[in-house]
C-alpha cells in the first residue's frame, strides 16, 4: 500500500532516514511523500470482528485487575472510577487514535505518527520505550499465568515457576509466528469461553443481592491521596492502550474505516464488562476490605459455589493469556518497523514467507520477555506503566502537532469539537497522567522517569549508527 501525505519529505520505508530538521521544515511545504511498509504486500490481514477481539483483549481482557482499587479507594469510588475514567481518558485516546489511524494508516502506528510529527529523535524514543518497556509486562503476564498454574498443580521452586512462565510465553510467540489471522481466531474463541462464566457470575451476583455496592463511598481511614492517587493510577493503567494496536494497522482490512469502528465498539464494551461484574460481586459478596488481586474468583464461590469459582478461575486464566497474546502481537511490530526505518538491524524487518509475520522480531521479543519472567516484576510493572504513559502522551501531542502543521492532510475521521474538542482530547488525559504521577508510588516515579531519561541519552549512540 502506497500512501501519499502532503506534509513531509521524510520517507518511512527502508533505510532512507532523513534528519529531524528536514522532516520538520518540510511539514509546511506541501510536498508529497510515499509512506509505506516495504513488506506490506506480504502481510496478512484480519477483518473487523477479529480486530475487535484482539483490541478488547489488549485494552480490557476481562473484569479482572480492579480488586485492589476497591479496597484502596472504596467500593463507591472504585465503581465511579470505572465509569468516569473511560470518559476522561479512554474516549480521548480512542478519538485521537481514530483520527490518526484514518489519516496515516501505516504499520507501526503511533511510533511513526510521532516520528512524522516530531522527527527522528522523538520517533525513536517512542518506539524504543514501548518495545523495550513491554518486555516487562509480557514477562509479568507469563508470571501471572505461572501463578495460576501453581494454584492447581504443585510448583516446588522458582525455577519450575519460571519454566511454566517460559512455556506460556513461547506458546504465545508461536501463535504470533503462525500469523495474525490465527491470533484473531484464537482470541475470539477464548473471549467467548471467558464471557460465558462472567455473564453467569454477574447474573447470580445481582440475583443474590445482600449489600449496597456503593457503600461505603470511600474508606473512612484512608488518606485522600491514596484514595484518589493510587486508585486513579490503577484505573489509568487498566484503561490504557487504545493506541497500541495501531502498530498492526496495515494488517487490518480497510484500516481507515475499521480502526475507528473497532475503537467505537471496544470502549463501551470494556466499560460494561468491567462495571457490571464488579458491581455484582460487591452486591453479593461484600467484604470490600478484603479485595485484592484474584478476589473475583473468591467472590464467585460465595455467589455460586465451587463450580462457579472454578469457571471464574478459568476465565481469569484466559484473561492473562489473551493479554499476553495481544501484547506480543502489537509490540513485535515496533522493532519490525523501526528496522525498516533504519534504526535497528535490517534482519528484524524480514517477514516469514509463509505466514507473513516478522519472525525474528517475534523471537527476539519472546526471548527478552522470557528472561525477565524469572524475577518478581511488581515494581517493574509500575516502571513500565510510566513508559506506557510516555508513548500515550506522544500520541496525543502528535495529533495536535499534525493538526497544526498539516491541516490539509486527508482525514476520514476527525476529532469533533474543533479547537475546544482538540484541547480536551489532548489536555485531559495528560492532566490525569500528571496527577497520577504526582500521587503514585514514589519509587515507581523515580525509576520509571530515570529509565526514560537514560534511554533518551542513549539514542544518540544507537540511532546515529
C-alpha positions in Angstrom: 0.0 0.0 0.0 1.4 3.4 -1.0 0.2 6.4 1.0 0.9 9.9 -0.2 0.9 12.6 2.5 1.2 16.3 1.6 3.3 17.4 4.6 6.8 15.9 4.8 9.8 14.7 2.8 10.6 12.0 5.4 10.3 8.6 3.9 9.4 5.8 6.3 10.3 2.9 4.1 13.6 1.1 4.1 16.7 2.8 5.5 16.3 6.2 3.8 16.0 8.2 7.0 16.3 11.9 6.8 17.2 14.4 9.5 14.6 15.7 12.0 15.3 19.2 10.8 14.5 18.4 7.2 11.4 16.5 8.2 10.1 19.3 10.3 10.9 22.1 7.8 9.0 20.1 5.1 5.8 20.0 7.1 4.6 23.3 5.7 5.9 23.0 2.1 3.1 20.8 0.8 5.5 18.4 -0.8 4.4 14.8 -1.4 5.9 11.6 0.2 5.4 7.9 -0.1 5.0 6.4 3.4 4.6 2.7 3.2 5.8 -0.6 4.6 8.5 -2.3 2.4 6.9 -5.7 3.0 3.3 -4.6 3.1 2.3 -6.8 0.2 3.4 -9.9 2.2 1.4 -9.0 5.3 -1.8 -11.0 6.1 -5.0 -9.2 7.1 -7.9 -9.6 9.6 -11.4 -8.3 9.4 -13.3 -6.1 11.8 -14.5 -8.9 14.1 -11.0 -10.3 14.7 -9.6 -6.8 15.2 -12.3 -6.0 17.8 -11.4 -9.2 19.6 -7.7 -8.5 19.7 -8.2 -4.9 20.6 -10.6 -5.8 23.5 -8.1 -8.5 24.6 -5.3 -5.8 24.9 -7.3 -2.9 26.3 -9.6 -4.9 28.7 -9.1 -8.7 28.7 -12.0 -9.2 31.2 -13.2 -8.0 34.6 -10.1 -8.8 36.5 -7.5 -6.4 38.0 -9.8 -3.9 39.7 -9.9 -5.7 43.0 -7.1 -3.6 44.7 -8.9 -0.4 43.6 -12.0 -1.5 45.7 -10.0 -1.9 48.9 -7.9 1.2 48.3 -10.4 3.7 47.1 -13.6 2.2 48.5 -16.5 0.5 46.6 -18.3 3.6 45.6 -15.2 5.5 44.4 -14.0 2.4 42.6 -17.2 2.0 40.7 -17.2 5.7 39.9 -13.6 5.4 38.6 -14.7 2.5 36.4 -17.4 4.7 34.8 -15.7 8.1 34.7 -12.1 7.3 33.7 -13.1 6.0 30.3 -14.9 9.3 29.6 -11.9 11.3 30.6 -9.1 9.0 29.3 -10.2 6.1 27.1 -12.6 8.1 24.9 -10.0 10.9 24.2 -7.3 8.3 23.5 -9.7 6.4 21.2 -10.7 9.6 19.4 -7.0 10.6 18.9 -6.1 7.1 17.6 -9.2 7.1 15.3 -8.2 10.3 13.7 -4.5 9.4 13.3 -5.3 5.9 12.0 -7.6 7.3 9.4 -5.1 9.9 8.3 -1.9 7.8 8.5 -2.8 4.1 8.3 0.8 2.9 8.4 2.3 -0.1 10.1 4.0 0.9 13.3 1.1 3.3 14.1 1.8 5.7 17.0 5.6 5.3 16.6 5.5 6.5 13.0 2.9 9.2 13.9 5.3 10.5 16.5 8.2 10.5 14.0 6.2 12.3 11.4 5.2 15.0 13.9 8.4 15.5 15.9 11.2 14.0 13.8 13.7 11.1 14.2 14.7 11.7 17.9 11.3 11.5 19.4 10.2 8.9 16.9 13.0 6.7 18.1 12.2 7.4 21.8 8.5 6.4 21.3 9.4 3.2 19.6 12.3 2.2 21.9 10.4 3.0 25.1 7.4 1.0 24.0 9.3 -2.0 22.7 11.8 -2.5 25.5 9.4 -1.5 28.2 6.9 -4.1 27.0 9.4 -6.8 27.9 8.5 -6.1 31.5 4.8 -6.5 31.1 4.9 -9.6 28.9 7.2 -11.2 31.4 4.7 -10.3 34.1 1.8 -11.9 32.2 3.9 -15.0 31.9 4.5 -14.9 35.7 0.7 -14.4 36.2 -0.1 -17.5 34.2 2.5 -19.5 36.1 0.9 -18.3 39.4 -2.4 -19.5 38.0 -1.0 -23.0 37.3 0.6 -23.0 40.8 -2.8 -22.8 42.3 -3.9 -26.2 40.9 -0.5 -28.0 40.4 2.5 -28.4 42.7 5.3 -25.9 41.8 8.2 -26.6 44.2 10.7 -23.8 43.4 11.3 -20.7 41.4 13.0 -22.4 38.5 9.9 -24.6 37.9 7.8 -21.5 38.2 9.9 -19.8 35.5 9.7 -22.9 33.2 5.9 -22.6 33.3 6.0 -18.9 32.6 8.6 -19.5 29.8 6.4 -22.2 28.2 3.4 -19.8 28.1 5.4 -17.0 26.5 6.9 -19.4 23.9 3.4 -20.8 23.2 2.1 -17.3 22.6 5.2 -16.4 20.5 4.4 -19.5 18.3 0.8 -18.4 17.8 2.0 -15.0 16.7 4.6 -16.6 14.4 1.8 -18.5 12.7 0.0 -15.3 11.8 -2.3 -12.6 12.8 -5.3 -14.5 11.4 -4.7 -17.3 13.8 -4.2 -14.9 16.7 -7.6 -13.3 15.9 -9.5 -16.5 15.6 -8.0 -17.9 18.9 -8.7 -14.7 20.7 -12.4 -14.7 19.6 -12.9 -18.3 20.8 -11.2 -17.6 24.1 -13.2 -14.5 24.7 -16.5 -16.4 24.1 -15.3 -19.1 26.6 -14.4 -16.4 29.1 -17.6 -14.3 28.8 -19.9 -17.2 29.5 -18.9 -17.8 33.2 -18.6 -14.0 33.7 -22.2 -13.5 32.5 -23.4 -16.3 34.8 -21.4 -14.8 37.7 -22.9 -11.3 37.0 -26.5 -12.7 36.9 -26.0 -14.7 40.1 -24.5 -11.7 41.8 -27.3 -9.3 41.2 -30.0 -12.0 42.0 -28.3 -12.7 45.4 -28.0 -9.1 46.5 -27.1 -8.6 50.1 -25.1 -5.3 50.1 -25.1 -1.8 48.7 -22.3 -1.9 46.1 -21.6 1.8 46.6 -21.2 1.7 50.4 -19.0 3.0 51.8 -18.2 5.6 49.2 -14.6 5.9 50.5 -12.7 4.1 53.2 -13.1 6.2 56.4 -9.5 5.6 57.5 -7.6 6.0 54.2 -5.8 9.3 53.3 -7.3 11.2 50.3 -4.0 10.9 48.4 -4.3 7.1 48.5 -8.0 7.1 47.6 -7.6 9.4 44.6 -4.0 9.0 43.6 -3.4 5.2 43.8 -6.9 4.4 42.7 -6.7 6.7 39.7 -3.3 5.4 38.7 -4.6 1.8 38.7 -7.7 2.9 36.7 -5.5 4.6 34.1 -3.3 1.5 33.8 -6.3 -0.8 33.3 -7.9 1.5 30.7 -4.8 2.3 28.8 -3.6 1.0 25.4 -6.1 2.2 22.9 -3.4 3.4 20.6 -1.2 0.2 20.9 -2.9 -1.9 18.3 -2.2 0.9 15.7 1.2 -0.9 15.3 -0.7 -3.6 13.2 -2.8 -1.1 11.3 -1.7 -2.3 7.8 -2.7 -5.9 8.8 -6.4 -4.7 9.3 -8.7 -4.7 6.3 -9.7 -1.2 5.3 -7.9 0.3 8.3 -9.1 3.9 7.8 -12.7 2.6 8.3 -12.3 -0.4 10.6 -9.9 1.1 13.1 -12.2 3.9 14.2 -15.2 1.4 14.2 -13.3 -1.0 16.3 -12.4 1.6 18.8 -16.1 2.7 19.0 -17.1 -0.8 19.8 -14.4 -1.7 22.3 -14.6 1.4 24.6 -18.2 0.9 25.7 -17.8 -2.9 25.7 -14.9 -2.5 28.1 -16.9 -0.3 30.5 -19.8 -2.7 30.5 -17.7 -5.8 31.0 -15.8 -4.1 33.9 -18.6 -2.3 35.7 -21.4 -5.0 35.8 -19.3 -7.9 37.2 -17.5 -5.8 39.8 -20.9 -4.3 40.9 -22.4 -7.8 41.0 -19.6 -9.1 43.2 -19.9 -6.2 45.6 -23.7 -6.6 45.7 -23.5 -10.4 46.5 -20.2 -10.9 48.4 -19.4 -7.5 50.1 -16.2 -7.8 52.1 -14.7 -4.8 50.2 -11.8 -4.5 52.7 -10.5 -7.9 51.7 -10.5 -7.2 47.9 -7.1 -7.9 46.5 -5.9 -9.3 43.1 -7.8 -12.5 42.5 -10.8 -11.8 44.7 -13.3 -12.0 41.9 -12.6 -15.8 41.8 -13.1 -15.9 45.6 -16.4 -14.0 45.3 -17.6 -16.5 42.7 -17.5 -19.3 45.4 -19.7 -17.3 47.8 -22.1 -16.4 44.9 -22.5 -19.8 43.1 -20.4 -22.4 44.8 -17.2 -24.3 43.8 -18.4 -24.9 40.2 -18.7 -21.1 39.6 -15.4 -20.5 41.3 -13.7 -23.0 39.0 -15.3 -21.4 36.0 -14.2 -17.9 37.0 -10.7 -19.2 37.7 -10.6 -20.4 34.1 -11.9 -17.0 32.9 -9.1 -15.2 34.9 -6.5 -17.6 33.3 -7.9 -16.8 29.8 -7.7 -13.1 30.7 -4.0 -13.4 31.4 -3.4 -15.5 28.3 -5.1 -13.1 25.8 -3.4 -10.1 27.4 0.0 -11.8 26.8 -1.0 -12.8 23.3 -2.3 -9.4 22.2 0.7 -7.6 23.8 3.2 -9.7 21.8 1.2 -9.2 18.7 1.3 -5.4 19.0 4.8 -4.8 20.3 6.6 -7.0 17.8 5.6 -4.6 15.0 7.7 -1.9 16.7 11.1 -3.5 16.0 9.8 -4.6 12.6 9.0 -1.0 11.5 12.0 0.5 13.3 14.2 -1.9 11.4 12.5 -0.8 8.1 13.3 2.8 9.1 16.9 2.0 9.6 17.0 2.3 13.4 17.6 -1.4 14.1 19.3 -4.3 12.3 17.7 -4.9 8.9 17.1 -8.6 9.6 14.3 -7.7 12.0 12.3 -6.4 9.0 12.2 -9.7 7.3 8.8 -11.4 7.1 8.2 -15.1 7.1 7.3 -16.0 3.5 4.5 -18.5 4.5 2.8 -16.7 7.4 3.6 -13.0 6.7 4.9 -12.4 10.2 8.1 -10.6 11.4 9.6 -13.9 12.8 12.9 -12.5 14.0 11.3 -9.6 15.8 8.9 -12.0 17.5 11.7 -14.3 18.5 13.8 -11.5 20.0 10.8 -10.1 21.9 9.9 -13.5 23.2 13.4 -14.3 24.4 13.7 -11.0 26.2 10.3 -11.3 27.9 11.1 -14.9 29.0 14.3 -13.9 30.6 12.6 -11.2 32.7 9.9 -13.7 33.8 12.4 -15.2 36.2 12.1 -12.3 38.6 9.3 -10.7 40.7 8.1 -7.9 38.4 5.7 -6.0 40.7 7.8 -2.8 40.8 9.0 -3.3 37.2 5.3 -3.2 36.1 5.0 0.2 37.8 8.0 1.4 35.8 6.5 0.1 32.6 3.3 2.0 33.4 5.2 5.3 33.0 6.9 4.3 29.8 3.4 3.3 28.6 2.2 6.8 29.7 5.0 8.5 27.8 4.1 6.8 24.5 0.4 7.7 25.1 1.3 11.3 25.6 3.4 11.4 22.5 0.4 10.0 20.5 -1.8 12.8 21.8 0.8 15.5 21.1 1.4 14.1 17.6 -2.3 14.5 16.9 -2.2 18.2 18.0 1.1 18.9 16.1 0.0 17.4 12.8 -3.3 19.3 13.0 -1.3 22.5 13.2 1.3 21.6 10.6 -0.7 19.5 8.2 -4.3 20.9 8.2 -4.8 19.7 4.6 -4.0 16.0 5.4 -6.9 13.9 4.4 -8.7 12.5 7.5 -11.7 10.2 7.2 -12.4 10.7 10.9 -11.8 14.0 12.7 -11.9 14.6 16.5 -15.2 16.6 16.9 -15.5 19.9 18.6 -13.0 22.0 16.7 -10.3 23.7 18.8 -12.1 23.1 22.1 -12.5 19.4 21.3 -8.9 19.0 20.3 -7.8 20.8 23.5 -9.9 18.5 25.6 -8.7 15.3 23.9 -5.1 16.3 24.4 -5.0 18.1 27.8 -7.4 16.0 29.9 -5.5 12.7 29.6 -2.2 14.4 30.1 -3.5 16.1 33.2 -4.7 12.8 34.6 -1.2 11.3 33.9 0.4 14.2 35.8 -2.0 13.8 38.7 -1.3 10.0 38.9 2.4 10.6 38.6 2.5 13.0 41.5 0.4 10.8 43.7 1.6 7.4 42.9 4.4 5.2 44.3 7.5 7.4 44.7 9.9 4.6 43.8 8.0 3.9 40.5 8.1 7.5 39.6 11.8 7.7 40.4 12.8 4.6 38.5 10.4 5.0 35.6 11.4 8.5 34.7 15.0 7.6 35.3 14.9 4.8 32.8 13.2 7.1 30.3 15.9 9.8 30.7 18.8 7.3 30.3 17.2 5.8 27.2 16.8 9.3 25.8 20.5 10.0 26.2 21.4 6.6 24.7 19.5 7.4 21.4 22.5 9.4 20.1 24.7 6.3 20.1 22.2 3.9 18.7 20.2 5.9 16.1 23.3 7.6 14.6 25.0 4.3 13.6 
